[in-house]
């Protein structure tokens, strides 16, 4: 069955209007995977598009979430507290289908998901390109945000991500590596692996993780 994409809804938050774009299959889903974007881009990111294209057919509704600053056309993300406030305010819309919700995001969006997971009752966290530290500053670690999520968490990280390479993550982290990927999961031509192959590996790994929780 075909995926019904681009069903968008606007959700009012204290930080302005947010937008959720739903990707569903006609068959019943087992969970909602809600994914927010990073501070440097929107839901057009390659990994978010790949998840929206692949997961619905595998039994998971995908909700791509645009923060109010992005909906308003601004170019700079607000402070983390404002991002958390908006995410918290739109959470009831994500729960509306009556399914378990996996909180997810890429980069700054992954931090939001981790910081709010316990409070909101997220079933799990999907952290794409988690920014473990600013580039070149490993001493400024954000590992406490990741380990403090309080729910099962999967990190998907590029092998050459300057915000934190896979080997830098705390012991015990459940992590899938996108070989040769940078912070946006772009892979150099010299790697001999194309974007389609990399994104297929990413979506397969996420699906296996989800299936382990939801059968």
N, C-alpha and C positions, 0 to 999 in steps of 0.2 A: 504494500500500500504506500502511496506517496505521502511525503511529509508535508503537512500544512504549515507553511512558514509565513512569517511577517504578519502575524496577528498581534498587533501592538496595542498596549493600553498605557494611558498616562496615569501616574499616581502622584498625588500631592504629598509633599514632605515639607518640614520646616525650612529646608534649604532650597525649596523650589520644586518644580515638577520633575519627577523622574519618569523614565519610560522603560517598559518591559516588553520585549519582543518574544513571543512564544513560538516554539517549534514542537509540534505534536504529531503523533501517529493516530490513526483512527482506532487502533487497538488500545486497550487499557494499559496505562503506564504503571511502573512499580515505584517510581520516585520522580521528584522534580530536581533537576540539576540547575541551580541558579548561579550564573557566572557574571561577575562584574569586570569592567575593563580596567586598564591601568591609567596612570597619570599622563601618559604621552600619546594616547590614542583612544579609539572607541571600540565598538563591538565588531568592527571590520577586521580586527586582528586575525591572522591566519589560524591560530589555535582555536579561537572562539568560533570561527566559521566552520572549522573542521568538526568540532563537537556538535554544533547545531545540525550539521548535515548527517552525521553518523549515528548519534545516540538515540534519536527517536525510533528508528527502525529496530533498535535493540532493547526497547522497552523503557526508555527514560525520556521524559519530557524535558526539554531544554528551555530555560528562560534567560535570555541575554538582557542584562540590566545596564541601562545608561544612567549615570549619575546626573543630578540636576545641572551641574556646571557644564556638562557636555551637551545636554538637551538645549541649554540656553545659548550654545555656540561660543562659550568662553574657551580660551586656549590654555588657561592655567588652572590646575586643580586646587581646590581649597585645602584647608588644614585637615589632618586626619580626623579630628573630632567631628567636623562637618560631614565628612564622608560617612562616618559611622552613624551619625544622626539620620542621614537620608536612607541608608541601608536598613536601619532599624525601623524607620517609618514605613517603608514599602514591604517589609517582611510579611505582614498579613496577606498581601496580594499574592505572594509566592505560596502561602499555605492554603489559599482558597481552594485549589483542586482536591484538598483532603489527603494528600500524599506526603510521605516523609520528604523533607527538603535537605538536599546537600548544598551547603553554602560554598560557593567557589568564586574565584577571581584570578586575574593575572596581575602580577606585580603589585601595585598599590591596592588593587582590588583583592588580592590574596591576603594582604595584611588586614583589610577590613573584615574579610570573612573570618580570619583567625581571632581577631580582637572581640568579635561579637557573637561567636558561635555558641558559647556556653549560655550566655544571657538569652539568646533567641531560641534556644532549643534545637539548633541545627543537628541533623543526624550525623553529619560528617563534614569535612572540609576538603575541597579540591584546590590546592595551591599551585597555580601555574606561574613559573618564573618568579618564585618567591624572592624578593630583594633582601637577601640575608644581611647585606651591608652595602653602603655606597661603594662604587667602583674605586679600588685602590685603598680602601679604608676598612680592612677586616676587623679592626679593633672596635668599630662602631656596629657591633652585631645586633641584629633584631631577632636572634634565636628565641628570646623569651616570648615574643609574640607567637611564634610558631608552636613552641612546646606548650604554651599556655592555652591553646585552643580548647583543650579538654574533651575533644571528640576524635574519632579516627580521622587521620589526615594523610592524604597522598600529596606529595610534592612531585611535580613534573618539571625538571630543570634541564636547561641546555648544557651540554658538556663544556662549552666555553663561555658561559654567562659571566660577565664581569661583576655582576651583583652577587655572585656566589656560585662557585662550581660545586658539582655534586659531592666531591670529597670533603668540602668544608662544612657540610651540615652535621648537626649533632648525631652521635651514635644512636641507633634505634629509629632514625627517621625512615619512614616508608617512602621510598623515592624511586622514580623512573627517570632515566636519563634519555634526553633526545641527543643522540650522538652528534657532536660538532655544532650543535645549535647555539646561537647567541641568545641575548635576552628576549628577542622576539621570535626565537626558534628558526631564524634564517640559517641556512646551511651553505657554506661556500661550495662553489662548483668543484673545487679540488677534492672535496670529500667523497665524490662519486655517488652521492645520495641526493635524490631530488626532494622537493617539498612534498609531493604527494606521498612518497614513501615515508618521510619523516612524520607527516601528520597521520598517516594510517597507523604507524607504530604508536603514536600518542593516543589516538582514540581507542586502539585495541587495549592498551595498558589501562586506560581509564575504565573501559568496559569490564575488564577482568576484575578490577578493584570493586566496582559497583556490584557486579554479580556475586562477589564474595560476601557482600553485605545483604543483598536483596534476593539472592537466589536466581 
